[in-house]
């Protein structure tokens, strides 16, 4: 199979190394990792199964290699390429370029045993970081605004720089939690507030992803069992938790992804909160924080052993509150196992 890659994680998956200025070509039995001289040492030491080529003109080098190969057809993912970058390659050679969206994601949808071990470790480190964050917020978070809470979360979750974060954490208080991808505000955390935290860290480049919603009282913990003083919040929370647990318990290899989505959505709808469940049940996780499979109401993807994805039902009532509970699962021996 002949293909060219530009995305960092797609390239890493192929050869065990990538950087922010690289191009990867797989041409017949040969593969080439093209980068500039800033990365000579790292690339030559780390790239596996490909020839390292140093040239600041990545696109010109790619054209040269394509012409030498005399290959007639090359796959590329149009989502990875800028218009300028693709045209600089495609306009200079007579190769037929075959656009295949999500080319690398489709290759990566089933995780190897080694990848599953790494993802499990990432998830365990993420859970440990949530425990540390609960202690930090319990001791020093009350009276602080979301900007400061988010800043502290980045430090604690990354173990103060030891781990890269999967994404900028979401730290949302009360009404701000009604926005699924809330940005920090000047809203301050007070005791008995609802607090939602969505965060993850990377281990060996693989992501973790986890969300907990709590009532922030003295010595609170980011556990799934929570008690809220407001009955409406408690009802919504218990509904989300029931949906979350139901999907994990009943997801099976061979199901369509939309069936897994229904395992959460039907419970939330029957409880009267359907209009407030505004996103899909989950997404794959790997080198990217959002990968295949997508656990959505219209997805016909067949769930298979080796897939890793999130279960993250939520209820978001504008100007009141938002609740989400999220865990990563791996399909093992036909069932969903929480990582």
C-alpha positions as CSV (number, residue, x, y, z in Angstrom):
1,X,0.0,0.0,0.0
2,X,1.3,3.4,-1.0
3,X,0.5,6.4,1.2
4,X,1.7,9.7,2.5
5,X,1.1,11.2,5.9
6,X,1.4,14.6,7.5
7,X,-0.3,14.2,10.9
8,X,2.1,13.8,13.8
9,X,0.3,10.9,15.5
10,X,-0.4,9.1,12.2
11,X,3.4,9.3,11.5
12,X,4.3,8.1,15.0
13,X,2.0,5.1,14.6
14,X,4.0,4.0,11.6
15,X,7.5,4.5,12.7
16,X,7.7,5.3,16.5
17,X,8.7,8.9,16.1
18,X,7.3,12.2,14.9
19,X,7.8,15.9,15.2
20,X,6.0,19.1,14.2
21,X,7.7,19.3,10.8
22,X,7.7,15.9,9.1
23,X,6.3,14.0,6.1
24,X,6.0,10.3,5.8
25,X,6.0,8.3,2.6
26,X,5.3,4.6,2.3
27,X,6.1,3.5,-1.3
28,X,6.0,-0.2,-2.0
29,X,8.5,-2.0,0.3
30,X,10.2,1.3,1.2
31,X,9.3,4.0,3.7
32,X,10.7,7.5,4.2
33,X,10.6,9.9,7.1
34,X,11.4,13.4,5.8
35,X,12.2,16.2,8.3
36,X,14.5,19.1,8.7
37,X,18.0,19.3,10.4
38,X,16.6,20.4,13.8
39,X,15.4,16.8,14.3
40,X,18.3,14.9,12.8
41,X,19.6,13.3,16.0
42,X,16.2,12.4,17.4
43,X,14.9,11.1,14.1
44,X,18.0,8.9,13.3
45,X,17.9,7.5,16.8
46,X,14.1,6.8,17.0
47,X,12.6,6.2,13.6
48,X,11.9,2.5,13.0
49,X,11.3,0.9,9.6
50,X,11.9,4.0,7.5
51,X,14.8,5.8,6.0
52,X,15.4,9.2,7.5
53,X,15.8,12.0,4.9
54,X,16.9,15.4,6.0
55,X,15.7,18.3,3.8
56,X,14.1,21.5,4.9
57,X,11.9,21.4,1.8
58,X,9.7,18.4,2.8
59,X,7.4,18.8,-0.2
60,X,10.1,19.0,-2.7
61,X,11.8,15.9,-1.3
62,X,8.5,14.1,-1.4
63,X,8.1,15.0,-5.1
64,X,11.6,13.7,-5.8
65,X,11.0,10.4,-4.0
66,X,7.6,9.9,-5.8
67,X,9.2,10.5,-9.2
68,X,12.0,8.1,-8.5
69,X,9.6,5.4,-7.3
70,X,7.5,5.6,-10.5
71,X,4.5,4.6,-8.3
72,X,1.2,5.6,-10.0
73,X,-1.2,5.8,-7.0
74,X,-0.8,7.2,-3.5
75,X,-3.3,7.4,-0.7
76,X,-3.6,10.5,1.5
77,X,-6.0,11.7,4.1
78,X,-7.3,15.2,3.1
79,X,-8.0,16.0,6.7
80,X,-4.3,16.0,7.4
81,X,-3.2,18.3,4.7
82,X,-3.3,22.0,4.1
83,X,-4.4,23.0,0.6
84,X,-1.0,24.6,0.1
85,X,1.0,21.5,1.2
86,X,-1.0,19.1,-0.9
87,X,-0.8,21.3,-4.0
88,X,3.0,21.6,-3.6
89,X,3.2,17.8,-3.9
90,X,0.4,17.0,-6.2
91,X,1.1,19.7,-8.8
92,X,4.6,18.5,-9.4
93,X,4.1,14.9,-10.2
94,X,1.8,12.7,-12.3
95,X,0.8,10.4,-9.4
96,X,-2.9,9.8,-8.9
97,X,-3.7,10.8,-5.3
98,X,-6.5,8.8,-3.7
99,X,-8.2,10.8,-0.9
100,X,-9.2,8.5,2.0
101,X,-10.5,10.5,5.0
102,X,-9.5,9.0,8.4
103,X,-7.0,6.7,6.7
104,X,-4.8,6.4,9.8
105,X,-7.7,6.4,12.3
106,X,-9.2,3.4,10.5
107,X,-5.8,1.5,10.8
108,X,-5.7,2.4,14.5
109,X,-9.3,1.5,15.5
110,X,-8.3,-1.9,16.9
111,X,-5.6,-1.6,19.5
112,X,-2.8,-4.1,19.9
113,X,-2.2,-5.8,23.3
114,X,0.7,-3.5,23.8
115,X,-1.4,-0.4,23.1
116,X,-4.1,-1.7,25.5
117,X,-1.5,-2.0,28.2
118,X,-0.3,1.6,27.6
119,X,-3.9,2.9,27.5
120,X,-4.7,1.1,30.7
121,X,-1.6,2.7,32.4
122,X,-2.6,6.1,31.1
123,X,-6.1,5.7,32.5
124,X,-4.7,4.5,35.9
125,X,-2.4,7.5,36.0
126,X,-5.4,9.7,35.2
127,X,-7.4,8.3,38.0
128,X,-4.5,8.7,40.4
129,X,-4.2,12.4,39.3
130,X,-7.9,13.0,40.0
131,X,-7.4,11.8,43.6
132,X,-4.5,14.3,43.9
133,X,-6.7,17.0,42.4
134,X,-9.5,16.4,44.8
135,X,-7.1,16.9,47.7
136,X,-5.8,20.1,46.1
137,X,-9.2,21.5,45.5
138,X,-10.5,20.5,48.9
139,X,-7.6,22.2,50.7
140,X,-7.0,25.2,48.4
141,X,-9.8,25.5,45.9
142,X,-12.7,27.2,47.7
143,X,-12.8,30.9,46.9
144,X,-10.8,30.5,43.8
145,X,-12.2,31.2,40.3
146,X,-12.2,28.8,37.4
147,X,-9.1,30.3,35.8
148,X,-7.1,29.6,38.9
149,X,-8.7,26.1,39.4
150,X,-7.9,25.2,35.8
151,X,-4.3,26.4,36.2
152,X,-3.9,24.3,39.4
153,X,-5.5,21.4,37.6
154,X,-2.9,21.5,34.8
155,X,-0.1,21.3,37.4
156,X,-1.6,18.5,39.5
157,X,-2.8,16.4,36.6
158,X,0.5,16.6,34.7
159,X,2.4,15.8,38.0
160,X,3.9,19.2,37.5
161,X,5.3,18.6,34.0
162,X,6.0,14.9,34.2
163,X,3.1,14.0,31.8
164,X,1.7,15.8,28.9
165,X,-2.1,16.5,29.1
166,X,-4.5,14.9,26.7
167,X,-6.2,18.3,26.3
168,X,-6.8,21.5,28.3
169,X,-8.9,20.3,31.3
170,X,-12.4,21.5,31.8
171,X,-13.1,22.8,35.3
172,X,-16.7,24.2,35.5
173,X,-18.7,25.4,38.5
174,X,-22.6,25.3,38.7
175,X,-24.1,27.0,35.6
176,X,-20.9,26.9,33.6
177,X,-21.0,23.1,33.8
178,X,-24.1,23.3,31.6
179,X,-21.7,23.9,28.7
180,X,-20.2,20.5,27.6
181,X,-16.9,22.2,26.6
182,X,-17.0,25.0,29.1
183,X,-14.2,27.6,29.1
184,X,-13.0,29.0,32.5
185,X,-14.6,32.1,33.9
186,X,-14.4,34.3,37.0
187,X,-17.0,32.1,38.7
188,X,-15.6,31.1,42.1
189,X,-15.9,27.8,43.8
190,X,-17.9,27.8,47.1
191,X,-18.8,24.9,49.3
192,X,-21.8,22.8,48.1
193,X,-21.3,24.0,44.6
194,X,-21.5,21.5,41.7
195,X,-18.1,21.0,40.2
196,X,-17.4,19.2,36.9
197,X,-13.9,18.2,35.9
198,X,-13.0,16.6,32.5
199,X,-9.3,15.9,32.1
200,X,-6.7,13.4,31.0
201,X,-3.0,12.8,30.7
202,X,-0.8,11.0,28.2
203,X,1.5,8.0,28.9
204,X,3.9,7.1,26.1
205,X,1.9,9.5,23.9
206,X,-1.4,7.6,24.4
207,X,-4.3,9.6,26.0
208,X,-6.6,9.1,28.9
209,X,-10.0,10.8,29.4
210,X,-12.1,11.0,32.5
211,X,-15.0,13.2,33.8
212,X,-16.4,13.5,37.3
213,X,-19.1,15.7,38.7
214,X,-19.3,16.3,42.4
215,X,-20.8,18.4,45.2
216,X,-17.7,20.3,46.4
217,X,-17.9,19.9,50.1
218,X,-15.2,19.4,52.7
219,X,-12.8,16.6,51.7
220,X,-14.8,15.7,48.6
221,X,-13.6,12.9,46.3
222,X,-14.0,12.5,42.5
223,X,-16.0,9.3,43.0
224,X,-19.1,8.2,41.1
225,X,-21.2,8.0,44.2
226,X,-22.3,11.6,45.0
227,X,-24.9,13.3,47.2
228,X,-26.3,16.6,46.2
229,X,-28.5,18.9,48.4
230,X,-30.7,19.9,45.5
231,X,-33.2,17.2,44.6
232,X,-33.3,18.1,40.9
233,X,-29.5,17.8,40.6
234,X,-29.5,14.5,42.5
235,X,-32.2,13.1,40.2
236,X,-30.2,14.2,37.1
237,X,-27.0,12.8,38.5
238,X,-28.5,9.5,39.4
239,X,-29.9,9.2,35.9
240,X,-26.5,9.9,34.3
241,X,-24.8,7.4,36.6
242,X,-27.4,4.8,35.7
243,X,-27.0,5.4,32.0
244,X,-23.2,5.3,32.4
245,X,-23.3,2.0,34.3
246,X,-25.8,0.4,32.0
247,X,-23.8,1.0,28.9
248,X,-20.6,-0.4,30.5
249,X,-22.5,-3.5,31.7
250,X,-24.3,-4.2,28.5
251,X,-22.0,-3.2,25.7
252,X,-20.9,-6.2,23.7
253,X,-18.7,-7.1,20.8
254,X,-20.8,-7.3,17.6
255,X,-23.1,-4.5,18.6
256,X,-23.4,-1.5,16.4
257,X,-22.1,1.7,18.0
258,X,-25.6,3.3,17.8
259,X,-26.9,0.4,20.1
260,X,-24.2,1.3,22.7
261,X,-25.3,4.9,22.4
262,X,-28.9,3.8,23.0
263,X,-27.9,2.1,26.2
264,X,-27.3,5.5,27.7
265,X,-29.7,7.7,25.7
266,X,-32.8,5.6,26.4
267,X,-32.4,5.8,30.2
268,X,-31.8,9.6,30.1
269,X,-34.8,10.1,27.7
270,X,-37.1,7.9,29.8
271,X,-36.2,10.0,32.9
272,X,-37.4,13.1,31.2
273,X,-34.0,14.6,30.4
274,X,-33.6,13.6,26.8
275,X,-33.5,17.1,25.4
276,X,-30.6,18.0,27.7
277,X,-28.4,15.1,26.5
278,X,-26.8,17.1,23.7
279,X,-23.8,15.0,22.5
280,X,-23.0,11.4,21.6
281,X,-22.2,8.7,24.2
282,X,-18.5,8.5,23.5
283,X,-15.5,8.4,21.2
284,X,-12.4,6.3,20.6
285,X,-9.2,7.2,22.5
286,X,-5.6,6.4,21.5
287,X,-2.8,8.6,20.2
288,X,-5.5,11.2,19.6
289,X,-8.0,12.1,22.2
290,X,-10.8,11.7,19.6
291,X,-10.5,8.6,17.4
292,X,-12.7,5.9,16.0
293,X,-15.1,4.4,17.0
294,X,-17.6,7.1,17.6
295,X,-20.4,6.0,19.9
296,X,-23.2,8.0,18.3
297,X,-26.9,7.5,17.6
298,X,-26.3,7.2,13.8
299,X,-23.1,5.2,13.8
300,X,-23.3,1.7,12.2
301,X,-19.7,0.9,13.2
302,X,-19.6,-2.7,14.6
303,X,-17.9,-2.8,18.0
304,X,-15.0,-5.3,18.1
305,X,-12.6,-6.6,20.7
306,X,-9.6,-4.3,21.0
307,X,-11.5,-1.1,20.6
308,X,-11.1,1.5,23.2
309,X,-13.7,4.3,23.7
310,X,-15.3,6.5,26.3
311,X,-18.7,6.1,27.9
312,X,-19.7,9.7,28.9
313,X,-23.4,10.4,29.1
314,X,-24.5,13.8,30.3
315,X,-27.3,16.2,31.2
316,X,-26.9,19.9,30.6
317,X,-29.7,22.3,31.7
318,X,-28.9,25.8,30.5
319,X,-28.4,28.4,33.2
320,X,-28.8,25.7,35.9
321,X,-26.2,22.9,35.9
322,X,-24.4,20.2,33.9
323,X,-23.5,16.7,34.8
324,X,-21.2,14.3,33.0
325,X,-19.7,11.0,34.1
326,X,-17.0,9.5,31.9
327,X,-14.8,6.5,31.9
328,X,-12.7,4.8,29.2
329,X,-13.5,1.1,28.4
330,X,-11.7,-1.5,26.3
331,X,-13.6,-4.3,24.6
332,X,-12.0,-7.6,25.9
333,X,-13.5,-11.0,25.4
334,X,-16.7,-9.5,24.1
335,X,-17.4,-7.1,27.0
336,X,-16.5,-3.6,28.1
337,X,-13.8,-3.4,30.7
338,X,-13.2,-0.1,32.5
339,X,-9.6,1.0,32.1
